[in-house]
Amino acid sequence: MAVKKKPTIAKTSVKPADRFNIILEREVSQPLWLSLSLAAQLGGIKPKTIRRAIEQDWIKFKIEHNRYLINCASLIRYLNSRTKLKNKFDTQGLGQYVKKWN
């Protein structure tokens, strides 16, 4: 006798952490590319952290004239993927200038 599975119901509510993924998945006509040092400053982290993320393929990047260019959308997604990075982004990076994220 086969066991029937209950149909899953799609939820329409979006968790706050998922809000960044929904926003960043849409197609962007002109993506922003940041230098490694600027990406680190905006994130409130060290360039070494971004290099590690590049090695692990967690951040989209390209190389032009022997310089890393970091995709801004993937940087924001990466910074919001871990609590420690999110806290650094909020206290030492660009987030310190924002009172509350919507």
N, C-alpha and C positions, 0 to 999 in steps of 0.2 A: 504494500500500500504506500503510495507516494504522499509525502507530506507537502501540503500547500503552504507557500509562504504568503504572509500578509503583504499587501501592496504598500509601498512606502508613500508617504504624503510629503510633497515638496513644501518646505517652509518658506514663507516669503520674508520673514524678518532677517535682517543682516546684522551679524555681530560687529561691534566696533572694529575689531582687528581685521575683519574681512573687508571692511570698507575700502582700505587701500588697495587690496587685490582687485576689487571690482573696478575701481577708478583706473588702475594702472593696466588693466587688460584690454581696454579699448584701443583702437588704432589711433596713433598719433601721426599727424602729417609731417611735422618737423620735430623729431625727438631732440632733446637737449643732451649734449655731450660735454662732460665736465673733465677737467684735468684731474689727475690723481690727487694732487695736493689740495685743490679746491673742493673736491668731493670729500676728502678727509676733514677739512675745516667745516664744511656745511654739516657733516655728520657728527662733529665733536669727537672724532676718533683719530687715531694715528694712521698715516699712510700704509704702514705695515699691515694693519687690519684689512685694508682694502686689497692689498696684494695677496693676502691669504685667501680672501673671498674670490679673487680672480683665479687663483690656483685651483680652488675647489669648484669652479664654474657656478658660483652663486650670484655673480654679477655679470651683466652683459658689458662687453668692452670691445674696443677696436684699437688698433695701433696705427698711428699716423706720425711719420717723421720720428720714429723710435720713441714715441711718447704714448702712454696709455690714455685713452679717452673713455670715460665711464658713462654709461647710460643712466640718466637721472632717475627714470622710473624704476629701474632695477635696483638702484642704490636705495631709494626710499623703501622699496619692498624688503630689501635686505636689512635695513636699519630697524624695521618694524617686525622682523621675524624673531628676534630674541630680546628678552626683557632687558638685559644689560646694555645692549646697543640702543634700544629705544630710550632708556633712561639717559644715556649719554647724549643722544640726539636732542632730547627735551631739555637737558640742563646745560650742556656745553656747546651744542650745535645750533642749528637754525631754529629749533623748537623753543629756545629761551626767549625768542621775540614774539611768540604766539601765546596769547592768554589761554585760549581753549580751542582745541581742534574740534570741528563739527563732526 
